Amino acid sequence: MPRLGKIDREFFETYVRPRLGAGRDDVRLGPTPGVDFGLLDVGGRAVAIATDPVSVLPALGFERAGRFALDVVLADVAVSGLPPSHLAVSFSLPPEMEDDEFAAVWEGLHAEAADLGVSVVTGHTARYEGCSFPWVGGATALAVGDPADVIRPDGARPGDDLLVTNGPAVETTGLLTTLFPDRTDLDADTLRTAQARLDEASCVRDAMTAAAAGPVRAMHDATEGGLYGAFVEMATGAGVRFEVEQDRVPMRPGVAATCSALDIDPWTATASGTLVLTVDPAGTDAVLSALEDRGTAVARVGRVTEGEGVVVDGERIEAPDVDAAWAAYSELST
């Protein structure tokens, strides 16, 4: 297991996959490396389900922190192509968190859930010694719909176009410049531009837009390991080869300057809010147009071919051992 971040495929295959409890006929897709959600068949309806930590960052302001935390959780079921519909959330709060602070978090979460059509159906809320920000709980999101509408992150096929929204390190840029504005050595205008990237660190609405425009064959949120990690996970899961032209990938304002100032590799830094999609070429223009109409930066950056692995500008890349943002966050927070 790596010292920081998610377990790798080898650890999963050795310790997790052999021990998954009881086998059930209604589980259509169980835990799989690089696949964001599980899938159930309940009475002929598909139920995508995913669980994530709840991260509340007081520096964002508690209401905004609630919205941000929810968007991260919902992203993993949104990439199924089914609209997120239900939420269970558990809070293990630090004792010093005041009632009005939690109320603001809950208001932000509620407002975003209501806007997205998501209902909170159960949960748990308490204060406990030993708990601390930002990791204050966990949540499980569900999306219910027609099995024919499900898009799997491992569904890429040779011949697909490869699309990317927003580009590398969007979340890393917005988050670190917002949390540590005095530690970046950026000028005031660049700092404000970089901080605005945090507003793009949600892919739920983009995922729904792309799925409706389709046909989308595979969709994945570029979280830990960044864009390079997402490329490798998707290509490996589908047993195909991704061929990428790096200069075609969107690069949002403020990202390059922030990553340079903080000595972060943008291509391997967490990029929640950035979608990697493979699309039937017959639907590429429709997906691009639908996302552009939302104001989302998006581009066709390559293609899916027979073979295996990921090639960027003719050179093979591997999955990063650790997310490039972790070391920067650790240094800035001390």
LUMFI-823293 format. One record per residue (C-alpha): residue number from 1; chain; z, x, y. Coordinates in steps of 0.02 Angstrom, whole numbers, plus 50000, padded with zeros to 5 digits. Example, Ala and Ser with C-alpha at 12.3 -4.5 7.8 and 13.67 -1.06 7.14 Angstrom:
BEGIN
<site num="1" cadena="A" pz="50390" px="50615" py="49775"/>
<site num="2" cadena="A" pz="50357" px="50684" py="49947"/>
//
This chain:
BEGIN
<site num="1" cadena="A" pz="50000" px="50000" py="50000"/>
<site num="2" cadena="A" pz="49959" px="50070" py="50173"/>
<site num="3" cadena="A" pz="50104" px="50108" py="50288"/>
<site num="4" cadena="A" pz="50038" px="49981" py="50414"/>
<site num="5" cadena="A" pz="49924" px="49831" py="50395"/>
<site num="6" cadena="A" pz="49855" px="49731" py="50250"/>
<site num="7" cadena="A" pz="49849" px="49791" py="50072"/>
<site num="8" cadena="A" pz="49685" px="49861" py="50009"/>
<site num="9" cadena="A" pz="49574" px="49797" py="49868"/>
<site num="10" cadena="A" pz="49645" px="49920" py="49741"/>
<site num="11" cadena="A" pz="49825" px="49867" py="49774"/>
<site num="12" cadena="A" pz="49774" px="49684" py="49763"/>
<site num="13" cadena="A" pz="49683" px="49706" py="49598"/>
<site num="14" cadena="A" pz="49827" px="49805" py="49523"/>
<site num="15" cadena="A" pz="49979" px="49707" py="49579"/>
<site num="16" cadena="A" pz="49926" px="49536" py="49645"/>
<site num="17" cadena="A" pz="49777" px="49467" py="49550"/>
<site num="18" cadena="A" pz="49857" px="49480" py="49376"/>
<site num="19" cadena="A" pz="50007" px="49375" py="49434"/>
<site num="20" cadena="A" pz="49951" px="49216" py="49520"/>
<site num="21" cadena="A" pz="50066" px="49089" py="49440"/>
<site num="22" cadena="A" pz="49998" px="48945" py="49339"/>
<site num="23" cadena="A" pz="49813" px="48917" py="49317"/>
<site num="24" cadena="A" pz="49753" px="48748" py="49384"/>
<site num="25" cadena="A" pz="49585" px="48663" py="49368"/>
<site num="26" cadena="A" pz="49588" px="48603" py="49549"/>
<site num="27" cadena="A" pz="49586" px="48781" py="49619"/>
<site num="28" cadena="A" pz="49405" px="48818" py="49658"/>
<site num="29" cadena="A" pz="49438" px="48982" py="49747"/>
<site num="30" cadena="A" pz="49597" px="49083" py="49731"/>
<site num="31" cadena="A" pz="49655" px="49241" py="49821"/>
<site num="32" cadena="A" pz="49507" px="49358" py="49843"/>
<site num="33" cadena="A" pz="49495" px="49518" py="49947"/>
<site num="34" cadena="A" pz="49393" px="49490" py="50104"/>
<site num="35" cadena="A" pz="49394" px="49300" py="50086"/>
<site num="36" cadena="A" pz="49495" px="49215" py="50222"/>
<site num="37" cadena="A" pz="49546" px="49056" py="50131"/>
<site num="38" cadena="A" pz="49580" px="48975" py="49964"/>
<site num="39" cadena="A" pz="49490" px="48818" py="49910"/>
<site num="40" cadena="A" pz="49553" px="48663" py="49819"/>
<site num="41" cadena="A" pz="49461" px="48513" py="49748"/>
<site num="42" cadena="A" pz="49567" px="48359" py="49785"/>
<site num="43" cadena="A" pz="49487" px="48197" py="49732"/>
<site num="44" cadena="A" pz="49313" px="48264" py="49764"/>
<site num="45" cadena="A" pz="49359" px="48329" py="49937"/>
<site num="46" cadena="A" pz="49363" px="48514" py="49978"/>
<site num="47" cadena="A" pz="49525" px="48580" py="50051"/>
<site num="48" cadena="A" pz="49518" px="48754" py="50128"/>
<site num="49" cadena="A" pz="49692" px="48829" py="50146"/>
<site num="50" cadena="A" pz="49755" px="48990" py="50225"/>
<site num="51" cadena="A" pz="49924" px="49065" py="50272"/>
<site num="52" cadena="A" pz="49959" px="49191" py="50410"/>
<site num="53" cadena="A" pz="50105" px="49265" py="50505"/>
<site num="54" cadena="A" pz="50153" px="49182" py="50668"/>
<site num="55" cadena="A" pz="50153" px="49309" py="50809"/>
<site num="56" cadena="A" pz="50233" px="49259" py="50974"/>
<site num="57" cadena="A" pz="50212" px="49384" py="51116"/>
<site num="58" cadena="A" pz="50329" px="49342" py="51262"/>
<site num="59" cadena="A" pz="50229" px="49451" py="51381"/>
<site num="60" cadena="A" pz="50087" px="49325" py="51372"/>
<site num="61" cadena="A" pz="50200" px="49187" py="51436"/>
<site num="62" cadena="A" pz="50273" px="49075" py="51303"/>
<site num="63" cadena="A" pz="50152" px="48930" py="51318"/>
<site num="64" cadena="A" pz="50000" px="49043" py="51310"/>
<site num="65" cadena="A" pz="50081" px="49137" py="51167"/>
<site num="66" cadena="A" pz="50093" px="48974" py="51070"/>
<site num="67" cadena="A" pz="49908" px="48938" py="51091"/>
<site num="68" cadena="A" pz="49862" px="49116" py="51044"/>
<site num="69" cadena="A" pz="49971" px="49111" py="50888"/>
<site num="70" cadena="A" pz="49893" px="48948" py="50830"/>
<site num="71" cadena="A" pz="49714" px="49007" py="50856"/>
<site num="72" cadena="A" pz="49745" px="49159" py="50746"/>
<site num="73" cadena="A" pz="49811" px="49048" py="50606"/>
<site num="74" cadena="A" pz="49671" px="48919" py="50617"/>
<site num="75" cadena="A" pz="49532" px="49048" py="50617"/>
<site num="76" cadena="A" pz="49549" px="49082" py="50431"/>
<site num="77" cadena="A" pz="49506" px="48902" py="50384"/>
<site num="78" cadena="A" pz="49382" px="48876" py="50525"/>
<site num="79" cadena="A" pz="49267" px="49007" py="50447"/>
<site num="80" cadena="A" pz="49252" px="48892" py="50296"/>
<site num="81" cadena="A" pz="49140" px="48783" py="50404"/>
<site num="82" cadena="A" pz="49263" px="48638" py="50388"/>
<site num="83" cadena="A" pz="49357" px="48583" py="50545"/>
<site num="84" cadena="A" pz="49543" px="48631" py="50539"/>
<site num="85" cadena="A" pz="49642" px="48473" py="50510"/>
<site num="86" cadena="A" pz="49824" px="48503" py="50458"/>
<site num="87" cadena="A" pz="49960" px="48630" py="50493"/>
<site num="88" cadena="A" pz="50128" px="48678" py="50419"/>
<site num="89" cadena="A" pz="50227" px="48803" py="50522"/>
<site num="90" cadena="A" pz="50392" px="48895" py="50495"/>
<site num="91" cadena="A" pz="50484" px="48982" py="50636"/>
<site num="92" cadena="A" pz="50617" px="49115" py="50604"/>
<site num="93" cadena="A" pz="50668" px="49146" py="50783"/>
<site num="94" cadena="A" pz="50772" px="49287" py="50857"/>
<site num="95" cadena="A" pz="50945" px="49229" py="50916"/>
<site num="96" cadena="A" pz="50907" px="49278" py="51096"/>
<site num="97" cadena="A" pz="50761" px="49157" py="51112"/>
<site num="98" cadena="A" pz="50812" px="49018" py="51231"/>
<site num="99" cadena="A" pz="50778" px="48833" py="51199"/>
<site num="100" cadena="A" pz="50659" px="48818" py="51347"/>
<site num="101" cadena="A" pz="50561" px="48969" py="51286"/>
<site num="102" cadena="A" pz="50535" px="48891" py="51115"/>
<site num="103" cadena="A" pz="50491" px="48727" py="51199"/>
<site num="104" cadena="A" pz="50353" px="48816" py="51295"/>
<site num="105" cadena="A" pz="50285" px="48896" py="51136"/>
<site num="106" cadena="A" pz="50285" px="48727" py="51051"/>
<site num="107" cadena="A" pz="50198" px="48644" py="51199"/>
<site num="108" cadena="A" pz="50059" px="48774" py="51194"/>
<site num="109" cadena="A" pz="50039" px="48755" py="51006"/>
<site num="110" cadena="A" pz="50041" px="48565" py="51017"/>
<site num="111" cadena="A" pz="49913" px="48558" py="51158"/>
<site num="112" cadena="A" pz="49790" px="48671" py="51067"/>
<site num="113" cadena="A" pz="49815" px="48580" py="50902"/>
<site num="114" cadena="A" pz="49786" px="48411" py="50984"/>
<site num="115" cadena="A" pz="49628" px="48473" py="51069"/>
<site num="116" cadena="A" pz="49561" px="48537" py="50901"/>
<site num="117" cadena="A" pz="49609" px="48380" py="50804"/>
<site num="118" cadena="A" pz="49744" px="48468" py="50702"/>
<site num="119" cadena="A" pz="49901" px="48376" py="50648"/>
<site num="120" cadena="A" pz="50068" px="48463" py="50615"/>
<site num="121" cadena="A" pz="50130" px="48387" py="50452"/>
<site num="122" cadena="A" pz="50285" px="48489" py="50408"/>
<site num="123" cadena="A" pz="50382" px="48644" py="50454"/>
<site num="124" cadena="A" pz="50546" px="48734" py="50477"/>
<site num="125" cadena="A" pz="50628" px="48800" py="50635"/>
<site num="126" cadena="A" pz="50787" px="48906" py="50648"/>
<site num="127" cadena="A" pz="50864" px="49059" py="50728"/>
<site num="128" cadena="A" pz="50916" px="49202" py="50615"/>
<site num="129" cadena="A" pz="50995" px="49372" py="50639"/>
<site num="130" cadena="A" pz="50875" px="49513" py="50606"/>
<site num="131" cadena="A" pz="50722" px="49421" py="50671"/>
<site num="132" cadena="A" pz="50627" px="49491" py="50820"/>
<site num="133" cadena="A" pz="50468" px="49468" py="50920"/>
<site num="134" cadena="A" pz="50324" px="49462" py="50891"/>
<site num="135" cadena="A" pz="50335" px="49416" py="50705"/>
<site num="136" cadena="A" pz="50435" px="49255" py="50705"/>
<site num="137" cadena="A" pz="50372" px="49154" py="50558"/>
<site num="138" cadena="A" pz="50221" px="49098" py="50461"/>
<site num="139" cadena="A" pz="50101" px="48952" py="50456"/>
<site num="140" cadena="A" pz="49981" px="48870" py="50334"/>
<site num="141" cadena="A" pz="49823" px="48787" py="50397"/>
<site num="142" cadena="A" pz="49712" px="48665" py="50302"/>
<site num="143" cadena="A" pz="49536" px="48602" py="50331"/>
<site num="144" cadena="A" pz="49474" px="48452" py="50234"/>
<site num="145" cadena="A" pz="49293" px="48403" py="50210"/>
<site num="146" cadena="A" pz="49138" px="48387" py="50103"/>
<site num="147" cadena="A" pz="49123" px="48525" py="49970"/>
<site num="148" cadena="A" pz="48938" px="48541" py="50016"/>
<site num="149" cadena="A" pz="48988" px="48596" py="50192"/>
<site num="150" cadena="A" pz="49097" px="48743" py="50137"/>
<site num="151" cadena="A" pz="49041" px="48916" py="50196"/>
<site num="152" cadena="A" pz="49115" px="49063" py="50103"/>
<site num="153" cadena="A" pz="49142" px="49237" py="50178"/>
<site num="154" cadena="A" pz="49065" px="49309" py="50018"/>
<site num="155" cadena="A" pz="48910" px="49199" py="50025"/>
<site num="156" cadena="A" pz="48789" px="49323" py="50104"/>
<site num="157" cadena="A" pz="48617" px="49333" py="50020"/>
<site num="158" cadena="A" pz="48476" px="49460" py="50032"/>
<site num="159" cadena="A" pz="48358" px="49404" py="50168"/>
<site num="160" cadena="A" pz="48493" px="49333" py="50282"/>
<site num="161" cadena="A" pz="48503" px="49383" py="50464"/>
<site num="162" cadena="A" pz="48665" px="49464" py="50519"/>
<site num="163" cadena="A" pz="48743" px="49398" py="50680"/>
<site num="164" cadena="A" pz="48896" px="49454" py="50778"/>
<site num="165" cadena="A" pz="48987" px="49364" py="50919"/>
<site num="166" cadena="A" pz="49086" px="49451" py="51057"/>
<site num="167" cadena="A" pz="49082" px="49623" py="50977"/>
<site num="168" cadena="A" pz="49212" px="49756" py="50938"/>
<site num="169" cadena="A" pz="49394" px="49766" py="50990"/>
<site num="170" cadena="A" pz="49399" px="49608" py="51095"/>
<site num="171" cadena="A" pz="49576" px="49562" py="51043"/>
<site num="172" cadena="A" pz="49635" px="49743" py="51048"/>
<site num="173" cadena="A" pz="49569" px="49763" py="51226"/>
<site num="174" cadena="A" pz="49640" px="49600" py="51293"/>
<site num="175" cadena="A" pz="49806" px="49616" py="51207"/>
<site num="176" cadena="A" pz="49850" px="49796" py="51245"/>
<site num="177" cadena="A" pz="49798" px="49786" py="51428"/>
<site num="178" cadena="A" pz="49900" px="49625" py="51448"/>
<site num="179" cadena="A" pz="50054" px="49690" py="51359"/>
<site num="180" cadena="A" pz="50051" px="49865" py="51434"/>
<site num="181" cadena="A" pz="49956" px="49854" py="51600"/>
<site num="182" cadena="A" pz="50043" px="50007" py="51674"/>
<site num="183" cadena="A" pz="50003" px="50120" py="51527"/>
<site num="184" cadena="A" pz="49813" px="50114" py="51524"/>
<site num="185" cadena="A" pz="49761" px="50218" py="51677"/>
<site num="186" cadena="A" pz="49625" px="50091" py="51715"/>
<site num="187" cadena="A" pz="49580" px="50044" py="51893"/>
<site num="188" cadena="A" pz="49631" px="49870" py="51950"/>
<site num="189" cadena="A" pz="49460" px="49789" py="51928"/>
<site num="190" cadena="A" pz="49431" px="49861" py="51755"/>
<site num="191" cadena="A" pz="49607" px="49812" py="51703"/>
<site num="192" cadena="A" pz="49579" px="49630" py="51754"/>
<site num="193" cadena="A" pz="49412" px="49629" py="51663"/>
<site num="194" cadena="A" pz="49492" px="49700" py="51506"/>
<site num="195" cadena="A" pz="49637" px="49576" py="51511"/>
<site num="196" cadena="A" pz="49512" px="49432" py="51519"/>
<site num="197" cadena="A" pz="49453" px="49479" py="51344"/>
<site num="198" cadena="A" pz="49610" px="49398" py="51274"/>
<site num="199" cadena="A" pz="49536" px="49229" py="51319"/>
<site num="200" cadena="A" pz="49397" px="49267" py="51194"/>
<site num="201" cadena="A" pz="49514" px="49309" py="51050"/>
<site num="202" cadena="A" pz="49489" px="49141" py="50967"/>
<site num="203" cadena="A" pz="49342" px="49100" py="50855"/>
<site num="204" cadena="A" pz="49386" px="48923" py="50799"/>
<site num="205" cadena="A" pz="49266" px="48831" py="50914"/>
<site num="206" cadena="A" pz="49129" px="48961" py="50888"/>
<site num="207" cadena="A" pz="49146" px="48942" py="50700"/>
<site num="208" cadena="A" pz="49129" px="48753" py="50712"/>
<site num="209" cadena="A" pz="48979" px="48770" py="50827"/>
<site num="210" cadena="A" pz="48890" px="48893" py="50712"/>
<site num="211" cadena="A" pz="48925" px="48790" py="50556"/>
<site num="212" cadena="A" pz="48854" px="48633" py="50638"/>
<site num="213" cadena="A" pz="48696" px="48725" py="50695"/>
<site num="214" cadena="A" pz="48670" px="48817" py="50528"/>
<site num="215" cadena="A" pz="48624" px="48850" py="50395"/>
<site num="216" cadena="A" pz="48760" px="48983" py="50395"/>
<site num="217" cadena="A" pz="48780" px="49070" py="50227"/>
<site num="218" cadena="A" pz="48937" px="49173" py="50262"/>
<site num="219" cadena="A" pz="49063" px="49184" py="50404"/>
<site num="220" cadena="A" pz="49211" px="49300" py="50433"/>
<site num="221" cadena="A" pz="49335" px="49334" py="50575"/>
<site num="222" cadena="A" pz="49343" px="49521" py="50614"/>
<site num="223" cadena="A" pz="49530" px="49548" py="50613"/>
<site num="224" cadena="A" pz="49618" px="49702" py="50542"/>
<site num="225" cadena="A" pz="49496" px="49844" py="50518"/>
<site num="226" cadena="A" pz="49386" px="49777" py="50656"/>
<site num="227" cadena="A" pz="49198" px="49752" py="50641"/>
<site num="228" cadena="A" pz="49172" px="49894" py="50518"/>
<site num="229" cadena="A" pz="49308" px="49823" py="50406"/>
<site num="230" cadena="A" pz="49230" px="49649" py="50416"/>
<site num="231" cadena="A" pz="49057" px="49715" py="50373"/>
<site num="232" cadena="A" pz="49123" px="49806" py="50220"/>
<site num="233" cadena="A" pz="49228" px="49660" py="50160"/>
<site num="234" cadena="A" pz="49084" px="49538" py="50173"/>
<site num="235" cadena="A" pz="48953" px="49652" py="50094"/>
<site num="236" cadena="A" pz="49070" px="49703" py="49953"/>
<site num="237" cadena="A" pz="49123" px="49525" py="49917"/>
<site num="238" cadena="A" pz="48943" px="49464" py="49905"/>
<site num="239" cadena="A" pz="48875" px="49616" py="49813"/>
<site num="240" cadena="A" pz="48743" px="49650" py="49945"/>
<site num="241" cadena="A" pz="48697" px="49780" py="50075"/>
<site num="242" cadena="A" pz="48719" px="49759" py="50263"/>
<site num="243" cadena="A" pz="48599" px="49856" py="50375"/>
<site num="244" cadena="A" pz="48664" px="49860" py="50554"/>
<site num="245" cadena="A" pz="48593" px="49923" py="50718"/>
<site num="246" cadena="A" pz="48745" px="49968" py="50821"/>
<site num="247" cadena="A" pz="48663" px="49957" py="50992"/>
<site num="248" cadena="A" pz="48621" px="49773" py="50960"/>
<site num="249" cadena="A" pz="48805" px="49726" py="50940"/>
<site num="250" cadena="A" pz="48879" px="49642" py="51096"/>
<site num="251" cadena="A" pz="49003" px="49749" py="51192"/>
<site num="252" cadena="A" pz="49110" px="49645" py="51309"/>
<site num="253" cadena="A" pz="49157" px="49709" py="51482"/>
<site num="254" cadena="A" pz="49313" px="49817" py="51484"/>
<site num="255" cadena="A" pz="49311" px="49857" py="51298"/>
<site num="256" cadena="A" pz="49231" px="50029" py="51305"/>
<site num="257" cadena="A" pz="49338" px="50084" py="51453"/>
<site num="258" cadena="A" pz="49500" px="50025" py="51373"/>
<site num="259" cadena="A" pz="49465" px="50102" py="51204"/>
<site num="260" cadena="A" pz="49417" px="50267" py="51287"/>
<site num="261" cadena="A" pz="49575" px="50268" py="51393"/>
<site num="262" cadena="A" pz="49686" px="50231" py="51242"/>
<site num="263" cadena="A" pz="49590" px="50341" py="51119"/>
<site num="264" cadena="A" pz="49547" px="50194" py="51005"/>
<site num="265" cadena="A" pz="49392" px="50181" py="50896"/>
<site num="266" cadena="A" pz="49327" px="50008" py="50948"/>
<site num="267" cadena="A" pz="49231" px="49984" py="50785"/>
<site num="268" cadena="A" pz="49387" px="49991" py="50676"/>
<site num="269" cadena="A" pz="49508" px="49902" py="50793"/>
<site num="270" cadena="A" pz="49562" px="49722" py="50766"/>
<site num="271" cadena="A" pz="49442" px="49599" py="50845"/>
<site num="272" cadena="A" pz="49508" px="49422" py="50817"/>
<site num="273" cadena="A" pz="49388" px="49305" py="50901"/>
<site num="274" cadena="A" pz="49237" px="49402" py="50842"/>
<site num="275" cadena="A" pz="49135" px="49318" py="50706"/>
<site num="276" cadena="A" pz="49020" px="49404" py="50583"/>
<site num="277" cadena="A" pz="48893" px="49281" py="50513"/>
<site num="278" cadena="A" pz="48748" px="49289" py="50393"/>
<site num="279" cadena="A" pz="48619" px="49154" py="50424"/>
<site num="280" cadena="A" pz="48463" px="49092" py="50337"/>
<site num="281" cadena="A" pz="48325" px="49157" py="50453"/>
<site num="282" cadena="A" pz="48259" px="48980" py="50471"/>
<site num="283" cadena="A" pz="48420" px="48937" py="50562"/>
<site num="284" cadena="A" pz="48451" px="49096" py="50661"/>
<site num="285" cadena="A" pz="48376" px="49035" py="50825"/>
<site num="286" cadena="A" pz="48474" px="48872" py="50815"/>
<site num="287" cadena="A" pz="48639" px="48963" py="50785"/>
<site num="288" cadena="A" pz="48605" px="49087" py="50926"/>
<site num="289" cadena="A" pz="48560" px="48948" py="51047"/>
<site num="290" cadena="A" pz="48712" px="48842" py="51002"/>
<site num="291" cadena="A" pz="48831" px="48987" py="51029"/>
<site num="292" cadena="A" pz="48746" px="49043" py="51189"/>
<site num="293" cadena="A" pz="48759" px="48865" py="51255"/>
<site num="294" cadena="A" pz="48948" px="48881" py="51232"/>
<site num="295" cadena="A" pz="48945" px="49039" py="51336"/>
<site num="296" cadena="A" pz="48979" px="49150" py="51186"/>
<site num="297" cadena="A" pz="48905" px="49324" py="51180"/>
<site num="298" cadena="A" pz="48806" px="49336" py="51017"/>
<site num="299" cadena="A" pz="48664" px="49439" py="50945"/>
<site num="300" cadena="A" pz="48565" px="49468" py="50787"/>
<site num="301" cadena="A" pz="48622" px="49643" py="50740"/>
<site num="302" cadena="A" pz="48542" px="49673" py="50570"/>
<site num="303" cadena="A" pz="48500" px="49601" py="50402"/>
<site num="304" cadena="A" pz="48563" px="49579" py="50225"/>
<site num="305" cadena="A" pz="48466" px="49666" py="50087"/>
<site num="306" cadena="A" pz="48475" px="49701" py="49902"/>
<site num="307" cadena="A" pz="48597" px="49841" py="49860"/>
<site num="308" cadena="A" pz="48775" px="49875" py="49908"/>
<site num="309" cadena="A" pz="48881" px="49942" py="50050"/>
<site num="310" cadena="A" pz="48856" px="49947" py="50238"/>
<site num="311" cadena="A" pz="48734" px="50058" py="50332"/>
<site num="312" cadena="A" pz="48750" px="50074" py="50520"/>
<site num="313" cadena="A" pz="48604" px="50160" py="50607"/>
<site num="314" cadena="A" pz="48552" px="50234" py="50441"/>
<site num="315" cadena="A" pz="48723" px="50303" py="50394"/>
<site num="316" cadena="A" pz="48837" px="50228" py="50265"/>
<site num="317" cadena="A" pz="49012" px="50178" py="50324"/>
<site num="318" cadena="A" pz="49170" px="50143" py="50226"/>
<site num="319" cadena="A" pz="49314" px="50024" py="50260"/>
<site num="320" cadena="A" pz="49442" px="50102" py="50378"/>
<site num="321" cadena="A" pz="49606" px="50157" py="50299"/>
<site num="322" cadena="A" pz="49705" px="50081" py="50443"/>
<site num="323" cadena="A" pz="49666" px="49977" py="50595"/>
<site num="324" cadena="A" pz="49635" px="50090" py="50744"/>
<site num="325" cadena="A" pz="49740" px="49980" py="50859"/>
<site num="326" cadena="A" pz="49902" px="50001" py="50762"/>
<site num="327" cadena="A" pz="49937" px="50181" py="50817"/>
<site num="328" cadena="A" pz="49900" px="50138" py="50999"/>
<site num="329" cadena="A" pz="50015" px="49986" py="50994"/>
<site num="330" cadena="A" pz="50154" px="50089" py="50915"/>
<site num="331" cadena="A" pz="50140" px="50225" py="51047"/>
<site num="332" cadena="A" pz="50129" px="50104" py="51194"/>
<site num="333" cadena="A" pz="50277" px="50000" py="51136"/>
<site num="334" cadena="A" pz="50398" px="50149" py="51127"/>
//
